[in-house]
Amino acid sequence: MSTFVLVHGSWHDGSAWNAVIQHLEAKGHQAFAPTIAGHGKGVNKNVNHAQCTQSIVDYIVEKDLTDIVLLGHSFGGSIIAKVAEAIRDRIRRLIFFNAFVLNDGESLKDNIPPDTQALLDNLARESDDNTITMPFEIWREVFLNDADLKLAQSSYTQLSPEPYQPLIDKLDLKQFYSLSIPKSYLYCTEDTCLPQGEWGWHPRMSSRLGLFRLVQMPGGHEVMFSNPVGLAEKIIVAGRD
């Protein structure tokens, strides 16, 4: 059996994984879902990428988790790359789940289309604390395009404003690209959070990993809400020895 550490993406906290964890544990696995620093409701949003990364490193070390399968969803992909640099000996495999795989020296913002960059810039500028609030229309039509209105509404209430600084920090990833940790890319084929094609997740992001295991499933960007059981099953496949 495996020990999974599931790292959420933007606008989320660890509770996004509750239904997935329930199924993983029913299958005999251990699963943990820490909340990244600056994420969740009612917390200080003044964080940078390094502080976000350190919060996940601290969680894993404090719980003394070893031989883990570390998964990052979306923005969480940029977190697990830096976590792997810090505690490589504790990680058995990395899973990038519709996740950003940044080139050395890039930020997450560098990897999204110009019109989306402009939208995020405007949302952050309009806030009073340099955060981005997810518009419901985008959540429903783009992020959770495989769910009905009721699920889109109920899941939307779990979101909170996203700190902008971690998305614009440029990351030194030279060490990450020198690591020999096995990697998987889990790709949901109907995900249009990044436009499919030139800006898409796969093969654009996945190919940067070099040698990796590809696991695919139907669904959009937020299948932890729309199909948590199916996602859990694919996580098991992506994380197997």
N, C-alpha and C positions, 0 to 999 in steps of 0.2 A: 504494500500500500504506500501511497505517496503523501507527502506533506506539501500542500499548496499554499502559497502566499499570493493573494490576488490584489493587485494595485489598480485602483479605479482611475477613471479619466477626469476631465474637466467637468465642473459643475456638480460632481458627485461627492459622496463620502463613502466610507466602508459599507454602509448599510445597503448600497446598491447590489451587493453580492449575496444578500441573505438567502434568497431562494436557490441560488446556485450552490451555496455552501450546504444547505439542507440536503440537496441531492448528493453532493460529493461525500458528505459524512454518512449518508444512508448506504453508500457503496463501500464504506470502510476506510475512506481517506480522512486525513486531517486537513482542515482548511482554515485560513486566517485572512481577515480583510481589514488591515489597518487603514486609518484615515490620514491622508497626506496633510502635513502642516498647512494651515491657512485655508483648509477646505471644511465644508460643513456649515451649519447655521450658527450664528452668534459667536463666531471666533474672529480673531485678529487676521485680517486679510493681507497685512503688510509683510509678505514673504517673498523670497527669491527662489530660484530653482535649487540652489545648493541647500537651502533650509528645507525645502520639500524633500529632497533626496535624503538628507540627514535624518528626518523624522522616520523614514522607512527603515533605514539602517539601524537606528536606535531600537525600533520595535522588534526587529528580528534578533538583534543581539540581546536585548533585555529578556526576551522569551527563550533565548538560547536555542533557536531553531537552526537545524543543520540538515544537510542533504535535501534541500528544498527545491521545489519547482516554483520559480518566481515568474508570475504572469503580470504583464502590464497592458491595460486597455487604453487605446488612443493616446492622450497626453502621458499616460502611465508608461508608455514605451520609452519615453525620454528619461523617466525616473529609473526604471529597472536597469537601463544601460549604465547609469552612474552608480547605482547600488552595486551592480556586479563588479565595478572597479574597486569598490571599497571592501566588499566581503566575498570575494570570488570563491573562497574555500567553503563557504556555507551553501553554495548553489549547485544543484545537480543539472538543472536545465532552465533556460529562459524561454518563455512563450510570449511572443508579441501578438496580441489579439486586436486585429484592425488597429494597429498601433503605429505611432510615428517612430521611424528608425532614421535618426538624423545623421547627416554627414558631419565629420569633424569640423568644428567652427561655426556650425549653423545653429539657429534657434528654431523652435517649432513654427513661429510666424513665417520664417523663410520658406516653409514647406507647404503653405496654403495659397490658394489663388489670390491674385491682387484684389479682386472685389471683396473677398472675405477678409483679407487684411484690412481693407478700408473700413469695413463694417465693424470689426473688432476694435480698431483704433477709435472710431466714433463712439462706440458703446463705453469704452474705458474713459474717454474724455468727458462724456456726459455724466459719469458717476462721480461721487464725491470721495471715493477711496480707491481709484484705479482698478476697478473690477468690471467684469462683463456679466450682465444678466442675460440669460438665454431667452430670446423671444419665443413665446409659445408656438407661434406659427412655424418657426424653423424646427423646433423640437418635434412637432407633430408630423410635418411633411418630409423632413430630411433625416432627422436622427432616429425617429421611431416610425418609419414609413411602413412597417409591417404589423401595426397594431391598430385597434379601433380607437375611437375618440375617448371612450371611458378609460382605457388603459393609459392613453396619452395624458389625460388630465390627472389621473391618480399618481402616475410616476413623476409628472412635472412638479407636483407639490414637494417632492423629495430633493429637488435641486436647490442650489444656493449660488450666489454670485461667485464668479471665478476670478481669482487674483490674476492680473495681467502680466506682472513682472516675470513670473516663471516661463511665460510663453514667448517672451522677447529676449531672454537671456541667451547669449551665445555659449555653446557648450564645447569644451575641449574633450573630445572623444577618442583621442589617439590610443589611450590605454584600453578602452573598451574594444577597439578593433584589433588589439593584440591578444585578446583573451581566447582561450580554446574551449570555453563552456559550450556544450551543445545547445542549439537554438531551434525553435519551431516558430512558424508563422501561421496563426489561425485566422482565416479570412472568411468573413460573411459576404456572400456574393451579391447581395442586393444593397450593400452599404453605399449610399450616395452622399455621406457626410463630406468626403472629398469627392469631387466629380470623377466619375469613372473615366479612365483613359489617361491623358497626359498627367493629371494631378492625382491619380488614384492610389489606393493602398497597395494593391498587388497587380503587377510585379514591381511597381516603382519603389515602394518601401521595402518589401520583402527581399528583393534582389541585393540590397545593401548588406545583408547578413552573411553573404558568402554561402557556405554550405549550411543548409537548413532543411527542416522537415515542413512540408506544406500540408495543412489540414484545412478543409473547406466545409462550409455548411451554408444552407440558405438563410437569409435573414438580413436585417438592417444593422445599424450601428449599435443599437441598444437591445440586443437579444437577451441580455440578462433579465429584462422585463418581459419581453414578448415570447421567449422560449427558453426559460432557465434550465429546464431539464435537458433539452437538446444541447444547450451550450455546455452544461456540465459534462455530458458524455463526450463531447469533442475535446474539452479540456483534458479529460483522462487520456484520450488518444494522443493528443499533442504532447502530453507529459510523460508518456510511458518510456521505459528503458529501451 
